Amino acid sequence: MRVRIERAGLTPCPIHPTKARYRRKTGAILALSVLQHPSSRAQSPGGKVPCRVYKCPACSGWHLTSQPERKREE
Ligand SMILES: [Zn+2]
């Protein structure tokens, strides 16, 4: 199944092709704030809502993730 992600002309990330990619951290944070808005949450009951942004080493862009930051485990 192919997922089309061609938002704002950004090329998909090589390792996260289904994730939206943002060129700037501010853009990612803005998108995050929109997704965290109560009206957005209501549209996806039980769905995961991104909680933070992170810089991707593969594409040098920014992605949103619902995974909490990983703590170092031994
Ligand atoms: Zn990436």
N, CA, C, O and the ligand as a Tripos MOL2 file, in Angstrom:
@<TRIPOS>MOLECULE
protein
  297   295    75     0     0
PROTEIN
NO_CHARGES

@<TRIPOS>ATOM
      1 N           0.8500   -1.1940    0.0000 N.3       1 MET1
      2 CA          0.0000    0.0000    0.0000 C.3       1 MET1
      3 C           0.8830    1.2410    0.0000 C.2       1 MET1
      4 O           1.8160    1.3790    0.7920 O.2       1 MET1
      5 N           0.5590    2.1030   -0.8900 N.am      2 ARG2
      6 CA          1.3580    3.3170   -0.9720 C.3       2 ARG2
      7 C           0.6860    4.4670   -0.2570 C.2       2 ARG2
      8 O          -0.5140    4.6940   -0.4050 O.2       2 ARG2
      9 N           1.4420    5.1590    0.4860 N.am      3 VAL3
     10 CA          0.9010    6.3280    1.1720 C.3       3 VAL3
     11 C           1.4870    7.5670    0.5200 C.2       3 VAL3
     12 O           2.7010    7.7280    0.3980 O.2       3 VAL3
     13 N           0.6110    8.4010    0.1220 N.am      4 ARG4
     14 CA          1.0930    9.6170   -0.5330 C.3       4 ARG4
     15 C           1.3640   10.7100    0.4710 C.2       4 ARG4
     16 O           0.4660   11.1530    1.1870 O.2       4 ARG4
     17 N           2.5760   11.1310    0.5170 N.am      5 ILE5
     18 CA          2.8720   12.2780    1.3710 C.3       5 ILE5
     19 C           3.6560   13.2810    0.5430 C.2       5 ILE5
     20 O           4.8670   13.1650    0.3530 O.2       5 ILE5
     21 N           2.9540   14.2200    0.0830 N.am      6 GLU6
     22 CA          3.6300   15.2450   -0.7050 C.3       6 GLU6
     23 C           3.1790   16.6100   -0.2220 C.2       6 GLU6
     24 O           2.7540   17.4710   -0.9920 O.2       6 GLU6
     25 N           3.2880   16.7660    1.0740 N.am      7 ARG7
     26 CA          2.8550   18.0300    1.6530 C.3       7 ARG7
     27 C           3.9310   19.0780    1.4430 C.2       7 ARG7
     28 O           5.1060   18.8430    1.7260 O.2       7 ARG7
     29 N           3.5390   20.1900    0.9660 N.am      8 ALA8
     30 CA          4.4450   21.3310    0.8130 C.3       8 ALA8
     31 C           5.6730   20.9790   -0.0130 C.2       8 ALA8
     32 O           6.7310   21.5910    0.1350 O.2       8 ALA8
     33 N           5.5220   19.9840   -0.8850 N.am      9 GLY9
     34 CA          6.6120   19.6570   -1.7920 C.3       9 GLY9
     35 C           7.8110   18.9990   -1.1320 C.2       9 GLY9
     36 O           8.8980   18.9600   -1.7060 O.2       9 GLY9
     37 N           7.6170   18.4910    0.0530 N.am     10 LEU10
     38 CA          8.7430   17.8480    0.7120 C.3      10 LEU10
     39 C           8.8890   16.4170    0.2210 C.2      10 LEU10
     40 O           7.8970   15.7250   -0.0060 O.2      10 LEU10
     41 N          10.0970   15.9910    0.0630 N.am     11 THR11
     42 CA         10.3090   14.6080   -0.3270 C.3      11 THR11
     43 C          10.1690   13.7290    0.9070 C.2      11 THR11
     44 O          10.5050   14.1540    2.0120 O.2      11 THR11
     45 N           9.6810   12.5220    0.7300 N.am     12 PRO12
     46 CA          9.5070   11.6500    1.8880 C.3      12 PRO12
     47 C          10.8470   11.2690    2.4920 C.2      12 PRO12
     48 O          11.8810   11.2440    1.8230 O.2      12 PRO12
     49 N          10.7900   10.9810    3.7500 N.am     13 CYS13
     50 CA         11.9980   10.5550    4.4410 C.3      13 CYS13
     51 C          12.3730    9.1440    4.0000 C.2      13 CYS13
     52 O          11.4900    8.3020    3.8410 O.2      13 CYS13
     53 N          13.6550    8.8660    3.7990 N.am     14 PRO14
     54 CA         14.0670    7.5230    3.3650 C.3      14 PRO14
     55 C          13.7640    6.4230    4.3790 C.2      14 PRO14
     56 O          13.5120    5.2820    3.9910 O.2      14 PRO14
     57 N          13.7860    6.7450    5.6570 N.am     15 ILE15
     58 CA         13.5360    5.6790    6.6330 C.3      15 ILE15
     59 C          12.1540    5.7640    7.2660 C.2      15 ILE15
     60 O          11.7020    4.8120    7.9020 O.2      15 ILE15
     61 N          11.4850    6.8950    7.0970 N.am     16 HIS16
     62 CA         10.1080    7.0170    7.6040 C.3      16 HIS16
     63 C           9.2250    7.5570    6.4930 C.2      16 HIS16
     64 O           8.7210    8.6760    6.5900 O.2      16 HIS16
     65 N           9.0290    6.7650    5.4240 N.am     17 PRO17
     66 CA          8.3020    7.2810    4.2570 C.3      17 PRO17
     67 C           6.8510    7.6470    4.5390 C.2      17 PRO17
     68 O           6.2470    8.4040    3.7790 O.2      17 PRO17
     69 N           6.2890    7.1270    5.6070 N.am     18 THR18
     70 CA          4.8800    7.4400    5.8810 C.3      18 THR18
     71 C           4.7360    8.6510    6.7940 C.2      18 THR18
     72 O           3.6310    9.1490    7.0090 O.2      18 THR18
     73 N           5.8400    9.1120    7.3180 N.am     19 LYS19
     74 CA          5.7540   10.2440    8.2420 C.3      19 LYS19
     75 C           5.8740   11.5610    7.5110 C.2      19 LYS19
     76 O           6.6010   11.6930    6.5260 O.2      19 LYS19
     77 N           5.1550   12.5090    8.0140 N.am     20 ALA20
     78 CA          5.2990   13.8560    7.4730 C.3      20 ALA20
     79 C           6.6780   14.3770    7.8860 C.2      20 ALA20
     80 O           7.1850   14.0960    8.9720 O.2      20 ALA20
     81 N           7.2410   15.1290    6.9890 N.am     21 ARG21
     82 CA          8.5730   15.6440    7.2720 C.3      21 ARG21
     83 C           8.5430   17.1700    7.2130 C.2      21 ARG21
     84 O           7.9610   17.7670    6.3070 O.2      21 ARG21
     85 N           9.1710   17.7620    8.1800 N.am     22 TYR22
     86 CA          9.1930   19.2190    8.2380 C.3      22 TYR22
     87 C          10.6240   19.7040    8.1440 C.2      22 TYR22
     88 O          11.5350   19.1590    8.7670 O.2      22 TYR22
     89 N          10.7910   20.7250    7.3620 N.am     23 ARG23
     90 CA         12.1430   21.2250    7.1720 C.3      23 ARG23
     91 C          12.6420   21.9930    8.3790 C.2      23 ARG23
     92 O          13.8350   22.0150    8.6810 O.2      23 ARG23
     93 N          11.6910   22.6260    9.0650 N.am     24 ARG24
     94 CA         12.0930   23.4350   10.2110 C.3      24 ARG24
     95 C          11.4490   22.9190   11.4760 C.2      24 ARG24
     96 O          10.3360   22.3930   11.4630 O.2      24 ARG24
     97 N          12.1620   23.0790   12.5550 N.am     25 LYS25
     98 CA         11.6350   22.6470   13.8400 C.3      25 LYS25
     99 C          10.3600   23.4110   14.1740 C.2      25 LYS25
    100 O           9.4150   22.8510   14.7300 O.2      25 LYS25
    101 N          10.3440   24.6840   13.8290 N.am     26 THR26
    102 CA          9.1660   25.4930   14.1360 C.3      26 THR26
    103 C           7.9380   24.9690   13.3940 C.2      26 THR26
    104 O           6.8280   24.9990   13.9260 O.2      26 THR26
    105 N           8.1390   24.4880   12.1620 N.am     27 GLY27
    106 CA          7.0310   23.9350   11.3940 C.3      27 GLY27
    107 C           6.4950   22.6770   12.0500 C.2      27 GLY27
    108 O           5.2830   22.4700   12.1170 O.2      27 GLY27
    109 N           7.3960   21.8420   12.5320 N.am     28 ALA28
    110 CA          6.9990   20.6030   13.1910 C.3      28 ALA28
    111 C           6.2480   20.9010   14.4820 C.2      28 ALA28
    112 O           5.2460   20.2560   14.7920 O.2      28 ALA28
    113 N           6.7370   21.8760   15.2250 N.am     29 ILE29
    114 CA          6.0970   22.2350   16.4940 C.3      29 ILE29
    115 C           4.7120   22.8160   16.2490 C.2      29 ILE29
    116 O           3.7750   22.5780   17.0110 O.2      29 ILE29
    117 N           4.6040   23.5740   15.1800 N.am     30 LEU30
    118 CA          3.3070   24.1470   14.8320 C.3      30 LEU30
    119 C           2.3090   23.0310   14.5030 C.2      30 LEU30
    120 O           1.1710   23.0450   14.9730 O.2      30 LEU30
    121 N           2.7490   22.0680   13.6930 N.am     31 ALA31
    122 CA          1.8890   20.9390   13.3380 C.3      31 ALA31
    123 C           1.5210   20.1420   14.5820 C.2      31 ALA31
    124 O           0.3940   19.6660   14.7200 O.2      31 ALA31
    125 N           2.4750   20.0050   15.4730 N.am     32 LEU32
    126 CA          2.2360   19.2760   16.7150 C.3      32 LEU32
    127 C           1.1440   19.9540   17.5360 C.2      32 LEU32
    128 O           0.2560   19.2920   18.0710 O.2      32 LEU32
    129 N           1.2190   21.2590   17.6270 N.am     33 SER33
    130 CA          0.2340   21.9930   18.4150 C.3      33 SER33
    131 C          -1.1620   21.8650   17.8070 C.2      33 SER33
    132 O          -2.1620   21.8360   18.5250 O.2      33 SER33
    133 N          -1.2170   21.7880   16.4760 N.am     34 VAL34
    134 CA         -2.5110   21.6090   15.8140 C.3      34 VAL34
    135 C          -3.0690   20.2280   16.1340 C.2      34 VAL34
    136 O          -4.2520   20.0840   16.4450 O.2      34 VAL34
    137 N          -2.2140   19.2160   16.0550 N.am     35 LEU35
    138 CA         -2.6580   17.8420   16.2970 C.3      35 LEU35
    139 C          -3.0420   17.6180   17.7500 C.2      35 LEU35
    140 O          -3.8630   16.7550   18.0600 O.2      35 LEU35
    141 N          -2.4430   18.3990   18.6340 N.am     36 GLN36
    142 CA         -2.7490   18.2210   20.0540 C.3      36 GLN36
    143 C          -3.9760   19.0030   20.4780 C.2      36 GLN36
    144 O          -4.4210   18.9070   21.6210 O.2      36 GLN36
    145 N          -4.5100   19.7630   19.5710 N.am     37 HIS37
    146 CA         -5.7070   20.5280   19.8840 C.3      37 HIS37
    147 C          -6.8630   19.5660   20.1640 C.2      37 HIS37
    148 O          -7.0090   18.5570   19.4750 O.2      37 HIS37
    149 N          -7.6780   19.8700   21.1650 N.am     38 PRO38
    150 CA         -8.7850   18.9710   21.5310 C.3      38 PRO38
    151 C          -9.6640   18.5690   20.3500 C.2      38 PRO38
    152 O         -10.1170   17.4260   20.2900 O.2      38 PRO38
    153 N          -9.9120   19.4700   19.4200 N.am     39 SER39
    154 CA        -10.7860   19.1270   18.2980 C.3      39 SER39
    155 C         -10.1180   18.1110   17.3800 C.2      39 SER39
    156 O         -10.8070   17.3140   16.7420 O.2      39 SER39
    157 N          -8.8000   18.1260   17.3010 N.am     40 SER40
    158 CA         -8.0900   17.1310   16.5030 C.3      40 SER40
    159 C          -8.1110   15.7860   17.2080 C.2      40 SER40
    160 O          -8.2790   14.7460   16.5710 O.2      40 SER40
    161 N          -7.9400   15.8080   18.5110 N.am     41 ARG41
    162 CA         -7.9500   14.5730   19.2830 C.3      41 ARG41
    163 C          -9.2920   13.8800   19.1750 C.2      41 ARG41
    164 O          -9.3630   12.6520   19.1320 O.2      41 ARG41
    165 N         -10.3680   14.6740   19.1310 N.am     42 ALA42
    166 CA        -11.7110   14.1050   19.0930 C.3      42 ALA42
    167 C         -11.9390   13.3200   17.8100 C.2      42 ALA42
    168 O         -12.7670   12.4100   17.7640 O.2      42 ALA42
    169 N         -11.2020   13.6780   16.7770 N.am     43 GLN43
    170 CA        -11.3930   12.9870   15.4970 C.3      43 GLN43
    171 C         -10.7410   11.6120   15.4660 C.2      43 GLN43
    172 O         -11.0590   10.7920   14.6050 O.2      43 GLN43
    173 N          -9.8590   11.3630   16.3730 N.am     44 SER44
    174 CA         -9.2180   10.0530   16.3830 C.3      44 SER44
    175 C          -9.2500    9.4710   17.7910 C.2      44 SER44
    176 O          -8.2290    9.4090   18.4750 O.2      44 SER44
    177 N         -10.4430    9.0460   18.2120 N.am     45 PRO45
    178 CA        -10.5590    8.4860   19.5600 C.3      45 PRO45
    179 C          -9.7070    7.2360   19.6920 C.2      45 PRO45
    180 O          -9.7970    6.3210   18.8750 O.2      45 PRO45
    181 N          -8.9020    7.2060   20.6990 N.am     46 GLY46
    182 CA         -8.0410    6.0450   20.8950 C.3      46 GLY46
    183 C          -6.8030    6.0860   20.0270 C.2      46 GLY46
    184 O          -5.8960    5.2670   20.1710 O.2      46 GLY46
    185 N          -6.7780    7.0510   19.1210 N.am     47 GLY47
    186 CA         -5.6120    7.1570   18.2450 C.3      47 GLY47
    187 C          -4.4480    7.7890   18.9700 C.2      47 GLY47
    188 O          -4.5950    8.4240   20.0140 O.2      47 GLY47
    189 N          -3.3120    7.5940   18.3900 N.am     48 LYS48
    190 CA         -2.1350    8.1670   19.0220 C.3      48 LYS48
    191 C          -1.9720    9.6110   18.5930 C.2      48 LYS48
    192 O          -2.1140    9.9620   17.4220 O.2      48 LYS48
    193 N          -1.6770   10.4120   19.5560 N.am     49 VAL49
    194 CA         -1.4410   11.8250   19.2600 C.3      49 VAL49
    195 C           0.0400   12.0920   19.4880 C.2      49 VAL49
    196 O           0.5850   11.7610   20.5410 O.2      49 VAL49
    197 N           0.6690   12.6790   18.5160 N.am     50 PRO50
    198 CA          2.0980   12.9670   18.6810 C.3      50 PRO50
    199 C           2.3350   13.8280   19.9100 C.2      50 PRO50
    200 O           1.5290   14.7040   20.2200 O.2      50 PRO50
    201 N           3.4130   13.5890   20.5970 N.am     51 CYS51
    202 CA          3.6770   14.3430   21.8160 C.3      51 CYS51
    203 C           4.9730   15.1340   21.7380 C.2      51 CYS51
    204 O           5.2500   15.9720   22.5970 O.2      51 CYS51
    205 N           5.7600   14.8680   20.7140 N.am     52 ARG52
    206 CA          7.0130   15.6320   20.6360 C.3      52 ARG52
    207 C           7.5520   15.5870   19.2100 C.2      52 ARG52
    208 O           7.0970   14.8050   18.3750 O.2      52 ARG52
    209 N           8.5050   16.4230   18.9680 N.am     53 VAL53
    210 CA          9.1580   16.4400   17.6610 C.3      53 VAL53
    211 C          10.6040   15.9760   17.8530 C.2      53 VAL53
    212 O          11.1690   16.0920   18.9410 O.2      53 VAL53
    213 N          11.1780   15.4590   16.7930 N.am     54 TYR54
    214 CA         12.5820   15.0780   16.8770 C.3      54 TYR54
    215 C          13.2440   15.2560   15.5290 C.2      54 TYR54
    216 O          12.5920   15.1810   14.4880 O.2      54 TYR54
    217 N          14.5180   15.4890   15.5560 N.am     55 LYS55
    218 CA         15.2510   15.6550   14.3180 C.3      55 LYS55
    219 C          15.6810   14.2890   13.8030 C.2      55 LYS55
    220 O          16.2500   13.4740   14.5310 O.2      55 LYS55
    221 N          15.3910   14.0650   12.5290 N.am     56 CYS56
    222 CA         15.7050   12.7750   11.9280 C.3      56 CYS56
    223 C          17.1170   12.7920   11.3600 C.2      56 CYS56
    224 O          17.4610   13.6830   10.5840 O.2      56 CYS56
    225 N          17.9260   11.8280   11.7340 N.am     57 PRO57
    226 CA         19.3020   11.7920   11.2290 C.3      57 PRO57
    227 C          19.3840   11.3980    9.7580 C.2      57 PRO57
    228 O          20.3730   11.6870    9.0850 O.2      57 PRO57
    229 N          18.3400   10.7380    9.2630 N.am     58 ALA58
    230 CA         18.3780   10.2350    7.8840 C.3      58 ALA58
    231 C          18.0520   11.3060    6.8530 C.2      58 ALA58
    232 O          18.6330   11.3330    5.7680 O.2      58 ALA58
    233 N          17.1180   12.1880    7.1990 N.am     59 CYS59
    234 CA         16.6800   13.1650    6.1970 C.3      59 CYS59
    235 C          16.9620   14.5970    6.6290 C.2      59 CYS59
    236 O          16.6790   15.5400    5.8910 O.2      59 CYS59
    237 N          17.5130   14.7560    7.8150 N.am     60 SER60
    238 CA         17.8050   16.0830    8.3540 C.3      60 SER60
    239 C          16.5570   16.9340    8.5080 C.2      60 SER60
    240 O          16.6320   18.1530    8.6600 O.2      60 SER60
    241 N          15.4010   16.2680    8.4670 N.am     61 GLY61
    242 CA         14.1480   16.9750    8.6850 C.3      61 GLY61
    243 C          13.6350   16.6880   10.0860 C.2      61 GLY61
    244 O          14.2990   16.0580   10.9090 O.2      61 GLY61
    245 N          12.4250   17.1780   10.3180 N.am     62 TRP62
    246 CA         11.8220   16.9790   11.6390 C.3      62 TRP62
    247 C          10.5730   16.1310   11.4900 C.2      62 TRP62
    248 O           9.8090   16.2980   10.5390 O.2      62 TRP62
    249 N          10.3680   15.2220   12.4290 N.am     63 HIS63
    250 CA          9.1720   14.3900   12.4290 C.3      63 HIS63
    251 C           8.4500   14.5410   13.7530 C.2      63 HIS63
    252 O           9.0080   15.0070   14.7470 O.2      63 HIS63
    253 N           7.1750   14.1250   13.7340 N.am     64 LEU64
    254 CA          6.4050   14.0820   14.9670 C.3      64 LEU64
    255 C           6.3450   12.6310   15.4250 C.2      64 LEU64
    256 O           6.3150   11.7180   14.6000 O.2      64 LEU64
    257 N           6.3270   12.4220   16.7030 N.am     65 THR65
    258 CA          6.1930   11.0630   17.2010 C.3      65 THR65
    259 C           5.3240   11.0310   18.4490 C.2      65 THR65
    260 O           5.2750   11.9870   19.2230 O.2      65 THR65
    261 N           4.6360    9.9010   18.6220 N.am     66 SER66
    262 CA          3.8210    9.7440   19.8200 C.3      66 SER66
    263 C           4.5800    8.9050   20.8530 C.2      66 SER66
    264 O           4.0900    8.6450   21.9520 O.2      66 SER66
    265 N           5.7830    8.4910   20.4650 N.am     67 GLN67
    266 CA          6.5770    7.6900   21.3930 C.3      67 GLN67
    267 C           7.2630    8.6020   22.3910 C.2      67 GLN67
    268 O           7.8470    9.6190   22.0160 O.2      67 GLN67
    269 N           7.1940    8.2420   23.6500 N.am     68 PRO68
    270 CA          7.9420    9.0380   24.6230 C.3      68 PRO68
    271 C           9.4270    8.8760   24.3830 C.2      68 PRO68
    272 O           9.8830    7.8830   23.8170 O.2      68 PRO68
    273 N          10.1590    9.8620   24.8200 N.am     69 GLU69
    274 CA         11.5920    9.8050   24.6060 C.3      69 GLU69
    275 C          12.1620    8.5630   25.2770 C.2      69 GLU69
    276 O          11.8350    8.2490   26.4210 O.2      69 GLU69
    277 N          13.0030    7.8800   24.5560 N.am     70 ARG70
    278 CA         13.5270    6.6320   25.0950 C.3      70 ARG70
    279 C          14.5660    6.8730   26.1710 C.2      70 ARG70
    280 O          15.5250    7.6270   26.0070 O.2      70 ARG70
    281 N          14.3280    6.2030   27.2610 N.am     71 LYS71
    282 CA         15.3560    6.2840   28.2940 C.3      71 LYS71
    283 C          16.3590    5.1830   28.0360 C.2      71 LYS71
    284 O          16.0550    4.1620   27.4200 O.2      71 LYS71
    285 N          17.5090    5.4080   28.5030 N.am     72 ARG72
    286 CA         18.5420    4.4000   28.2720 C.3      72 ARG72
    287 C          18.2500    3.1700   29.1330 C.2      72 ARG72
    288 O          18.1560    3.2400   30.3580 O.2      72 ARG72
    289 N          18.1150    2.0600   28.4470 N.am     73 GLU73
    290 CA         17.8440    0.8230   29.1890 C.3      73 GLU73
    291 C          19.0440   -0.0850   29.1090 C.2      73 GLU73
    292 O          19.7980   -0.0760   28.1350 O.2      73 GLU73
    293 N          19.2040   -0.8670   30.1540 N.am     74 GLU74
    294 CA         20.3910   -1.7230   30.1670 C.3      74 GLU74
    295 C          20.0510   -3.1610   29.9210 C.2      74 GLU74
    296 O          20.9410   -4.0120   29.9010 O.2      74 GLU74
    297 ZN         13.4020   11.4510    8.4070 Zn       75 ZN75
@<TRIPOS>BOND
     1     1     2 1
     2     2     3 1
     3     3     4 2
     4     3     5 am
     5     5     6 1
     6     6     7 1
     7     7     8 2
     8     7     9 am
     9     9    10 1
    10    10    11 1
    11    11    12 2
    12    11    13 am
    13    13    14 1
    14    14    15 1
    15    15    16 2
    16    15    17 am
    17    17    18 1
    18    18    19 1
    19    19    20 2
    20    19    21 am
    21    21    22 1
    22    22    23 1
    23    23    24 2
    24    23    25 am
    25    25    26 1
    26    26    27 1
    27    27    28 2
    28    27    29 am
    29    29    30 1
    30    30    31 1
    31    31    32 2
    32    31    33 am
    33    33    34 1
    34    34    35 1
    35    35    36 2
    36    35    37 am
    37    37    38 1
    38    38    39 1
    39    39    40 2
    40    39    41 am
    41    41    42 1
    42    42    43 1
    43    43    44 2
    44    43    45 am
    45    45    46 1
    46    46    47 1
    47    47    48 2
    48    47    49 am
    49    49    50 1
    50    50    51 1
    51    51    52 2
    52    51    53 am
    53    53    54 1
    54    54    55 1
    55    55    56 2
    56    55    57 am
    57    57    58 1
    58    58    59 1
    59    59    60 2
    60    59    61 am
    61    61    62 1
    62    62    63 1
    63    63    64 2
    64    63    65 am
    65    65    66 1
    66    66    67 1
    67    67    68 2
    68    67    69 am
    69    69    70 1
    70    70    71 1
    71    71    72 2
    72    71    73 am
    73    73    74 1
    74    74    75 1
    75    75    76 2
    76    75    77 am
    77    77    78 1
    78    78    79 1
    79    79    80 2
    80    79    81 am
    81    81    82 1
    82    82    83 1
    83    83    84 2
    84    83    85 am
    85    85    86 1
    86    86    87 1
    87    87    88 2
    88    87    89 am
    89    89    90 1
    90    90    91 1
    91    91    92 2
    92    91    93 am
    93    93    94 1
    94    94    95 1
    95    95    96 2
    96    95    97 am
    97    97    98 1
    98    98    99 1
    99    99   100 2
   100    99   101 am
   101   101   102 1
   102   102   103 1
   103   103   104 2
   104   103   105 am
   105   105   106 1
   106   106   107 1
   107   107   108 2
   108   107   109 am
   109   109   110 1
   110   110   111 1
   111   111   112 2
   112   111   113 am
   113   113   114 1
   114   114   115 1
   115   115   116 2
   116   115   117 am
   117   117   118 1
   118   118   119 1
   119   119   120 2
   120   119   121 am
   121   121   122 1
   122   122   123 1
   123   123   124 2
   124   123   125 am
   125   125   126 1
   126   126   127 1
   127   127   128 2
   128   127   129 am
   129   129   130 1
   130   130   131 1
   131   131   132 2
   132   131   133 am
   133   133   134 1
   134   134   135 1
   135   135   136 2
   136   135   137 am
   137   137   138 1
   138   138   139 1
   139   139   140 2
   140   139   141 am
   141   141   142 1
   142   142   143 1
   143   143   144 2
   144   143   145 am
   145   145   146 1
   146   146   147 1
   147   147   148 2
   148   147   149 am
   149   149   150 1
   150   150   151 1
   151   151   152 2
   152   151   153 am
   153   153   154 1
   154   154   155 1
   155   155   156 2
   156   155   157 am
   157   157   158 1
   158   158   159 1
   159   159   160 2
   160   159   161 am
   161   161   162 1
   162   162   163 1
   163   163   164 2
   164   163   165 am
   165   165   166 1
   166   166   167 1
   167   167   168 2
   168   167   169 am
   169   169   170 1
   170   170   171 1
   171   171   172 2
   172   171   173 am
   173   173   174 1
   174   174   175 1
   175   175   176 2
   176   175   177 am
   177   177   178 1
   178   178   179 1
   179   179   180 2
   180   179   181 am
   181   181   182 1
   182   182   183 1
   183   183   184 2
   184   183   185 am
   185   185   186 1
   186   186   187 1
   187   187   188 2
   188   187   189 am
   189   189   190 1
   190   190   191 1
   191   191   192 2
   192   191   193 am
   193   193   194 1
   194   194   195 1
   195   195   196 2
   196   195   197 am
   197   197   198 1
   198   198   199 1
   199   199   200 2
   200   199   201 am
   201   201   202 1
   202   202   203 1
   203   203   204 2
   204   203   205 am
   205   205   206 1
   206   206   207 1
   207   207   208 2
   208   207   209 am
   209   209   210 1
   210   210   211 1
   211   211   212 2
   212   211   213 am
   213   213   214 1
   214   214   215 1
   215   215   216 2
   216   215   217 am
   217   217   218 1
   218   218   219 1
   219   219   220 2
   220   219   221 am
   221   221   222 1
   222   222   223 1
   223   223   224 2
   224   223   225 am
   225   225   226 1
   226   226   227 1
   227   227   228 2
   228   227   229 am
   229   229   230 1
   230   230   231 1
   231   231   232 2
   232   231   233 am
   233   233   234 1
   234   234   235 1
   235   235   236 2
   236   235   237 am
   237   237   238 1
   238   238   239 1
   239   239   240 2
   240   239   241 am
   241   241   242 1
   242   242   243 1
   243   243   244 2
   244   243   245 am
   245   245   246 1
   246   246   247 1
   247   247   248 2
   248   247   249 am
   249   249   250 1
   250   250   251 1
   251   251   252 2
   252   251   253 am
   253   253   254 1
   254   254   255 1
   255   255   256 2
   256   255   257 am
   257   257   258 1
   258   258   259 1
   259   259   260 2
   260   259   261 am
   261   261   262 1
   262   262   263 1
   263   263   264 2
   264   263   265 am
   265   265   266 1
   266   266   267 1
   267   267   268 2
   268   267   269 am
   269   269   270 1
   270   270   271 1
   271   271   272 2
   272   271   273 am
   273   273   274 1
   274   274   275 1
   275   275   276 2
   276   275   277 am
   277   277   278 1
   278   278   279 1
   279   279   280 2
   280   279   281 am
   281   281   282 1
   282   282   283 1
   283   283   284 2
   284   283   285 am
   285   285   286 1
   286   286   287 1
   287   287   288 2
   288   287   289 am
   289   289   290 1
   290   290   291 1
   291   291   292 2
   292   291   293 am
   293   293   294 1
   294   294   295 1
   295   295   296 2
@<TRIPOS>SUBSTRUCTURE
     1 MET1         2 RESIDUE 1 A MET
     2 ARG2         6 RESIDUE 1 A ARG
     3 VAL3        10 RESIDUE 1 A VAL
     4 ARG4        14 RESIDUE 1 A ARG
     5 ILE5        18 RESIDUE 1 A ILE
     6 GLU6        22 RESIDUE 1 A GLU
     7 ARG7        26 RESIDUE 1 A ARG
     8 ALA8        30 RESIDUE 1 A ALA
     9 GLY9        34 RESIDUE 1 A GLY
    10 LEU10       38 RESIDUE 1 A LEU
    11 THR11       42 RESIDUE 1 A THR
    12 PRO12       46 RESIDUE 1 A PRO
    13 CYS13       50 RESIDUE 1 A CYS
    14 PRO14       54 RESIDUE 1 A PRO
    15 ILE15       58 RESIDUE 1 A ILE
    16 HIS16       62 RESIDUE 1 A HIS
    17 PRO17       66 RESIDUE 1 A PRO
    18 THR18       70 RESIDUE 1 A THR
    19 LYS19       74 RESIDUE 1 A LYS
    20 ALA20       78 RESIDUE 1 A ALA
    21 ARG21       82 RESIDUE 1 A ARG
    22 TYR22       86 RESIDUE 1 A TYR
    23 ARG23       90 RESIDUE 1 A ARG
    24 ARG24       94 RESIDUE 1 A ARG
    25 LYS25       98 RESIDUE 1 A LYS
    26 THR26      102 RESIDUE 1 A THR
    27 GLY27      106 RESIDUE 1 A GLY
    28 ALA28      110 RESIDUE 1 A ALA
    29 ILE29      114 RESIDUE 1 A ILE
    30 LEU30      118 RESIDUE 1 A LEU
    31 ALA31      122 RESIDUE 1 A ALA
    32 LEU32      126 RESIDUE 1 A LEU
    33 SER33      130 RESIDUE 1 A SER
    34 VAL34      134 RESIDUE 1 A VAL
    35 LEU35      138 RESIDUE 1 A LEU
    36 GLN36      142 RESIDUE 1 A GLN
    37 HIS37      146 RESIDUE 1 A HIS
    38 PRO38      150 RESIDUE 1 A PRO
    39 SER39      154 RESIDUE 1 A SER
    40 SER40      158 RESIDUE 1 A SER
    41 ARG41      162 RESIDUE 1 A ARG
    42 ALA42      166 RESIDUE 1 A ALA
    43 GLN43      170 RESIDUE 1 A GLN
    44 SER44      174 RESIDUE 1 A SER
    45 PRO45      178 RESIDUE 1 A PRO
    46 GLY46      182 RESIDUE 1 A GLY
    47 GLY47      186 RESIDUE 1 A GLY
    48 LYS48      190 RESIDUE 1 A LYS
    49 VAL49      194 RESIDUE 1 A VAL
    50 PRO50      198 RESIDUE 1 A PRO
    51 CYS51      202 RESIDUE 1 A CYS
    52 ARG52      206 RESIDUE 1 A ARG
    53 VAL53      210 RESIDUE 1 A VAL
    54 TYR54      214 RESIDUE 1 A TYR
    55 LYS55      218 RESIDUE 1 A LYS
    56 CYS56      222 RESIDUE 1 A CYS
    57 PRO57      226 RESIDUE 1 A PRO
    58 ALA58      230 RESIDUE 1 A ALA
    59 CYS59      234 RESIDUE 1 A CYS
    60 SER60      238 RESIDUE 1 A SER
    61 GLY61      242 RESIDUE 1 A GLY
    62 TRP62      246 RESIDUE 1 A TRP
    63 HIS63      250 RESIDUE 1 A HIS
    64 LEU64      254 RESIDUE 1 A LEU
    65 THR65      258 RESIDUE 1 A THR
    66 SER66      262 RESIDUE 1 A SER
    67 GLN67      266 RESIDUE 1 A GLN
    68 PRO68      270 RESIDUE 1 A PRO
    69 GLU69      274 RESIDUE 1 A GLU
    70 ARG70      278 RESIDUE 1 A ARG
    71 LYS71      282 RESIDUE 1 A LYS
    72 ARG72      286 RESIDUE 1 A ARG
    73 GLU73      290 RESIDUE 1 A GLU
    74 GLU74      294 RESIDUE 1 A GLU
    75 ZN75       297 GROUP 0 **** ****
